[in-house]
Amino acid sequence: MFDGGGEMKIQIIGPSGSGKSTLARYMAERLGVTWIDTDSRYFWADEDFREETPVEERRRRYREDVEALDGYVVSGSVKSWNGEN
């Protein structure tokens, strides 16, 4: 069992509706790290899910978050818009 010390960086990917967010939220809670939901945090610019955030802005936000956190669990794929991860 992870004791909460050090770095724990996990990315969960999979098809829509497969439970990525549910699993990531659960894991983050159990591990005591931050859960990052890429769709709500980076992809959508509005609450109605109609306007996408520009790719460069998504990349900037993602970089800032992962550099600031010692540990996290990411749900969703960033590969299509963030070739770095």
C-alpha positions as CSV (number, residue, x, y, z in Angstrom):
1,M,0.0,0.0,0.0
2,F,1.2,3.5,-0.9
3,D,2.0,5.4,2.3
4,G,1.4,8.9,0.7
5,G,5.1,9.8,0.6
6,G,7.0,10.5,-2.6
7,E,5.7,10.8,-6.1
8,M,2.8,8.8,-7.4
9,K,1.8,9.7,-10.9
10,I,-0.7,7.5,-12.7
11,Q,-2.6,8.0,-15.9
12,I,-5.7,5.9,-16.7
13,I,-6.8,5.7,-20.3
14,G,-9.6,3.7,-22.0
15,P,-12.7,4.1,-24.1
16,S,-15.6,6.3,-23.2
17,G,-17.9,4.9,-20.5
18,S,-15.4,2.4,-19.4
19,G,-15.1,3.7,-15.8
20,K,-11.8,5.7,-16.1
21,S,-13.0,8.6,-14.0
22,T,-14.6,6.4,-11.4
23,L,-11.4,4.3,-11.0
24,A,-9.2,7.4,-11.0
25,R,-11.3,9.2,-8.4
26,Y,-11.3,6.1,-6.2
27,M,-7.5,5.5,-6.5
28,A,-6.7,9.2,-5.9
29,E,-8.8,9.2,-2.7
30,R,-7.2,5.9,-1.4
31,L,-3.7,7.1,-2.3
32,G,-4.1,10.6,-0.9
33,V,-3.2,12.3,-4.2
34,T,-5.0,14.7,-6.5
35,W,-7.5,13.4,-9.1
36,I,-7.3,15.2,-12.5
37,D,-10.2,14.7,-14.9
38,T,-8.8,15.8,-18.2
39,D,-12.2,16.4,-19.9
40,S,-13.6,18.8,-17.3
41,R,-10.3,20.4,-16.4
42,Y,-8.7,20.9,-19.8
43,F,-10.8,20.0,-22.8
44,W,-14.1,21.9,-22.3
45,A,-14.1,25.7,-22.1
46,D,-17.7,25.9,-21.0
47,E,-20.1,24.2,-18.7
48,D,-22.4,23.1,-21.6
49,F,-19.6,21.1,-23.2
50,R,-20.0,22.9,-26.5
51,E,-16.8,25.0,-26.7
52,E,-13.3,23.3,-26.7
53,T,-10.4,25.0,-24.9
54,P,-7.6,25.8,-27.4
55,V,-4.9,23.1,-27.5
56,E,-2.1,25.4,-26.4
57,E,-4.2,26.5,-23.4
58,R,-4.9,22.8,-22.5
59,R,-1.2,22.0,-22.7
60,R,-0.3,25.0,-20.5
61,R,-2.8,24.1,-17.8
62,Y,-1.8,20.4,-17.8
63,R,1.9,21.3,-17.5
64,E,1.2,23.7,-14.6
65,D,-0.8,21.1,-12.8
66,V,1.6,18.2,-13.1
67,E,4.6,20.3,-12.3
68,A,3.0,21.6,-9.2
69,L,1.8,18.3,-7.8
70,D,3.9,15.6,-6.2
71,G,1.3,12.9,-6.9
72,Y,-1.8,12.6,-9.0
73,V,-4.1,10.2,-10.9
74,V,-5.2,11.4,-14.3
75,S,-8.3,10.1,-16.0
76,G,-8.8,10.5,-19.7
77,S,-6.5,10.6,-22.6
78,V,-4.3,13.6,-23.2
79,K,-2.4,11.9,-25.9
80,S,-4.5,13.3,-28.7
81,W,-3.8,16.9,-27.8
82,N,-0.7,16.7,-25.6
83,G,2.0,14.7,-27.3
84,E,4.3,15.1,-24.3
85,N,2.5,12.5,-22.2
